[in-house]
Amino acid sequence: MIETDIDLIAGLRKQSPKAQQQMLDRYGRDVFAQVARLVPGIENAEEVYQDVFVKVFKNINRYDEGKSALRTWILRIAYNEAISFLRHQRPTMVYIEDREGEADSLSETEVEETLGHANAETVQIIRAALKHLPPDERAIITMFYYDELSLKEIAEITESIPTTVASKLSRTRKKLCRIINMLRS
């Protein structure tokens, strides 16, 4: 753990307003980015963002630096709050399900051809396709590609194991590819 996190945690445990502000300055952008990619609407994302830090400040004494990095612990709270928020909302869209394993029949080469070329059109269609994924699948894709988290970090955040995350990431990439192909046709 970096020295500044140790000092920050000590300040947070004393409920120091200065430490709370440092926490927001240091980790606020990462938390908001993760929440905003999962939760539709800026107002909703801001509400979840605030809930995350209320929970962080309230539960800082439960943080165990031996189990995870502070950033990972905070992002786990953000992930859980975003998923919880989404579960309590009325579904506003129908998610595209993979009937009969259709996505699994796609090869990694086909997936790379669809997702691998980052031009403006591809980025735009990927963003549209992400909206058709369930929140947990969208979260894994965004943590891996947008936040550039490792499989181990994603596993810690989602309370899973890296091999499970890798499998889910592979299946979700194929599903995303299938959705993109449907949107293009």
WOZI-V446506 format. One record per pair of residues at least 24 apart in sequence whose C-alpha atoms are under 10 Angstrom apart, sorted by sequence separation. I is the first residue (numbers start at 1). J is the second residue. D is the distance in whole Angstrom. If there is no record, write none. Layout:
I|J|D / I|J|D
This chain:
28|52|10 / 52|76|10 / 53|77|9 / 28|53|9 / 52|77|6 / 53|78|9 / 140|165|8 / 144|169|8 / 27|53|10 / 51|77|9 / 52|78|6 / 55|81|9 / 140|166|10 / 51|78|9 / 52|79|9 / 141|168|9 / 50|78|10 / 52|80|9 / 137|165|10 / 140|168|8 / 141|169|7 / 24|53|8 / 49|78|7 / 52|81|7 / 140|169|7 / 141|170|10 / 23|53|9 / 48|78|8 / 51|81|7 / 52|82|9 / 48|79|10 / 51|82|10 / 137|168|8 / 138|169|10 / 141|172|8 / 49|81|8 / 136|168|10 / 137|169|8 / 140|172|8 / 141|173|8 / 20|53|9 / 23|56|10 / 48|81|6 / 49|82|9 / 96|129|10 / 140|173|10 / 23|57|9 / 48|82|6 / 137|171|9 / 138|172|8 / 47|82|10 / 48|83|10 / 95|130|10 / 96|131|10 / 97|132|9 / 137|172|6 / 138|173|10 / 141|176|9 / 20|56|10 / 48|84|9 / 95|131|8 / 96|132|6 / 97|133|8 / 137|173|9 / 20|57|8 / 45|82|8 / 48|85|7 / 94|131|10 / 95|132|5 / 96|133|7 / 97|134|9 / 19|57|10 / 44|82|9 / 47|85|10 / 93|131|8 / 94|132|7 / 95|133|6 / 96|134|8 / 134|172|10 / 137|175|10 / 138|176|9 / 93|132|8 / 94|133|9 / 95|134|6 / 133|172|8 / 137|176|10 / 31|71|9 / 35|75|9 / 45|85|10 / 93|133|10 / 94|134|9 / 95|135|10 / 30|71|9 / 34|75|8 / 38|79|9 / 44|85|9 / 93|134|10 / 15|57|8 / 39|81|10 / 44|86|10 / 133|175|8 / 15|58|9 / 27|70|9 / 31|74|8 / 32|75|10 / 35|78|7 / 39|82|6 / 132|175|10 / 133|176|8 / 12|56|9 / 13|57|8 / 27|71|7 / 30|74|9 / 31|75|6 / 34|78|7 / 35|79|7 / 38|82|7 / 39|83|8 / 132|176|8 / 12|57|7 / 13|58|9 / 15|60|9 / 26|71|9 / 30|75|8 / 31|76|10 / 34|79|7 / 35|80|10 / 37|82|10 / 38|83|8 / 130|175|10 / 131|176|10 / 12|58|9 / 13|59|9 / 14|60|10 / 28|74|10 / 31|77|9 / 32|78|8 / 35|81|8 / 36|82|9 / 39|85|8 / 40|86|9 / 129|175|10 / 130|176|7 / 133|179|9 / 12|59|10 / 13|60|6 / 14|61|10 / 27|74|8 / 31|78|6 / 35|82|6 / 38|85|10 / 39|86|7 / 129|176|6 / 132|179|8 / 9|57|10 / 12|60|7 / 13|61|6 / 23|71|10 / 27|75|9 / 30|78|10 / 31|79|9 / 34|82|9 / 35|83|9 / 38|86|8 / 86|134|10 / 87|135|9 / 129|177|8 / 132|180|10 / 12|61|9 / 13|62|10 / 86|135|7 / 129|178|9 / 130|179|9 / 10|60|9 / 86|136|10 / 126|176|8 / 129|179|6 / 130|180|9 / 9|60|7 / 10|61|10 / 83|134|10 / 84|135|10 / 126|177|9 / 128|179|9 / 129|180|6 / 9|61|9 / 40|92|10 / 83|135|7 / 128|180|8 / 129|181|9 / 82|135|9 / 83|136|7 / 126|179|9 / 127|180|10 / 129|182|9 / 9|63|9 / 82|136|10 / 125|179|9 / 126|180|7 / 129|183|8 / 125|180|7 / 128|183|8 / 9|65|10 / 79|135|10 / 80|136|10 / 83|139|9 / 125|181|10 / 79|136|9 / 82|139|9 / 126|183|10 / 115|173|8 / 122|180|9 / 125|183|8 / 6|65|9 / 111|170|10 / 114|173|10 / 115|174|10 / 125|184|8 / 5|65|10 / 79|139|8 / 114|174|10 / 9|70|9 / 79|140|10 / 112|173|9 / 115|176|9 / 8|70|10 / 108|170|9 / 111|173|7 / 112|174|9 / 114|176|9 / 115|177|7 / 111|174|6 / 114|177|6 / 1|65|8 / 5|69|9 / 6|70|9 / 79|143|10 / 110|174|9 / 111|175|9 / 113|177|9 / 114|178|9 / 1|66|9 / 5|70|7 / 106|171|10 / 108|173|9 / 111|176|9 / 112|177|9 / 115|180|9 / 5|71|9 / 104|170|9 / 108|174|8 / 111|177|6 / 114|180|8 / 1|68|9 / 2|69|9 / 103|170|10 / 104|171|7 / 106|173|10 / 107|174|8 / 110|177|8 / 111|178|9 / 114|181|8 / 1|69|7 / 2|70|10 / 75|143|10 / 103|171|7 / 104|172|9 / 106|174|6 / 110|178|10 / 1|70|8 / 103|172|8 / 104|173|10 / 105|174|8 / 106|175|9 / 101|171|9 / 103|173|9 / 104|174|7 / 103|174|5 / 104|175|8 / 106|177|8 / 102|174|9 / 103|175|5 / 106|178|8 / 98|171|10 / 102|175|8 / 103|176|8 / 98|172|10 / 101|175|9 / 103|177|8 / 104|178|10 / 79|154|10 / 103|178|6 / 98|174|10 / 102|178|8 / 103|179|9 / 72|149|10 / 76|153|9 / 80|157|8 / 98|175|7 / 75|153|10 / 76|154|9 / 79|157|7 / 80|158|8 / 97|175|8 / 98|176|10 / 75|154|9 / 76|155|10 / 78|157|9 / 79|158|7 / 80|159|10 / 96|175|9 / 73|153|10 / 76|156|7 / 77|157|8 / 96|176|9 / 98|178|9 / 72|153|7 / 75|156|9 / 76|157|4 / 77|158|9 / 98|179|10 / 71|153|10 / 72|154|9 / 75|157|6 / 76|158|6 / 96|178|10 / 97|179|10 / 72|155|10 / 73|156|8 / 74|157|9 / 75|158|9 / 76|159|8 / 96|179|7 / 69|153|9 / 72|156|7 / 73|157|7 / 68|153|9 / 72|157|6 / 71|157|10 / 69|156|10 / 68|156|8 / 67|156|9 / 68|157|9 / 37|127|10 / 40|131|9 / 38|130|10 / 37|130|9 / 38|131|9 / 37|131|10 / 38|134|10 / 39|135|8 / 38|135|6 / 37|135|10 / 38|136|9 / 38|137|10 / 38|138|7 / 39|139|10 / 37|138|8 / 38|139|6 / 37|139|8 / 35|139|9 / 38|142|8 / 34|139|8 / 37|142|7 / 37|143|9 / 34|142|8 / 33|142|10 / 34|143|7 / 37|146|9 / 33|143|10 / 34|146|9 / 33|146|9 / 34|147|8 / 33|147|8 / 30|147|8
